[in-house]
Amino acid sequence: MFGGVLLLLAIRRLHQFRLRERYAVLFLMIGLPFLLLAWWPLGIQWISDQLRIDSRTFMLLAITGFLLLAVFELLTIVSVQDRKITTLAQEVAILMEQRTVQPGSAADPIRLES
């Protein structure tokens, strides 16, 4: 059920262009394992039997790995956006500095107040 909800949410947001394609794919990848387990509930038991691991231990390892992958993907997105914001702020500061340094330029009537 959780996987189906994530899948529908990602498709709906993508359709409304409120969610970028990259994030929609992320939601789809997050929802697919849950959707697969909803269709095949004994999958965890079968995989744990094949690996000769207790099913509770396998579920704990699987959830831990899944959450780590999701966190790393989200941290990557945040880090890229942080670099873009820093670059943009530096470029704006350089442009503002160039405007005030030009000799003989008229004073700007519109000033940004911080």
N, C-alpha and C positions, 0 to 999 in steps of 0.2 A: 504494500500500500504506500509506504514511504517513497519507494522508487518511482511509482506511478505518479505521485503528487509532484515530485521533483521534475520528472519528465514533462508533465503538463505545464508546470510553472515556467520551465525554461522555454518551451515552445511558445507559450502565450506571450512571454516577455520579448522574445525574439521577434514575434509577429508584430508587436506594438513598437518595435525599435527602441525599447527602453533598456534593452540589455545587449551589449555588444556580442558579436559572434563568439569571441574567445570565452567569455563568461558563460554563454549558453552551452558551449561544448564542455566546459568544466562541470556545469550542473548535470549535463547528460552523463558524463563519465562518473560522477558521484552517484547518480541514481541507477545506473545500469546494474551494478552488483546487487543492489537491493531488489530491483525488479527481477533479476535472474533467480534470486533466492525465493521470491514470492511465487514464481512459477514452479520451482523445484526445491521444496522445503527440505528434502532429505539430502541436498547437495553438501551441506556442511558435514553431515555424518559420513557420507561417502568419501569425501576428500580426506577427512580425518582418519578414516579406516585405511585408505590407501597410503597415507603418510605414517600410519601406526602411532598416531598422537591422540590423546583424549580429546573428545569433541569440545569440551569446555576450554581446554588449553588452546586448541586451534582457533576457536571463536575469539578468544582474548588476543591471540597473536594477529589474527586477521583484522580485527577492529583497530588494534594499535597501529598496524601498518597502514591501514586505510586512513586513519586520522592523521598520521604523520605525513602521508602523501598530500592530503588536502591542505594541511597547514603549510607545507613547503610551497605548494602551488600558490596559495594566497599570499604568502610572504614574498614570493617572486613578483607577483603583480604589484604589491605595495611598494617594493623596492624600485621597480621600474618607474612607477608613478612618482615616487619621491625624487628620483634622479631628474625626471622631466620637469617637475615643479622647481627644483633647485636651479636647473639650467635656465628656465624661463625667468625666475627671479633675478638671476645674475644678468641676463640680457636686458631686462627692464632697468636694472640699476645702471648698467653701462650706458644705455640710451638716455636716461635721465641725467647722468653725469655729463654726457656729451652736449646736451641741450643747455646746461648751465655754464659750461666752460667756454662756449663759443664767444669770442670777443665781439662787442658791438651788437649783440643780439638784444632785442627788446625783452623786457621782463614779461614773463608768462602771466596773463591775468588769471588763469585757472591753476591753482596749486593744490596738490594732493596733501591732505592733512593726515597725519598718522596719530 
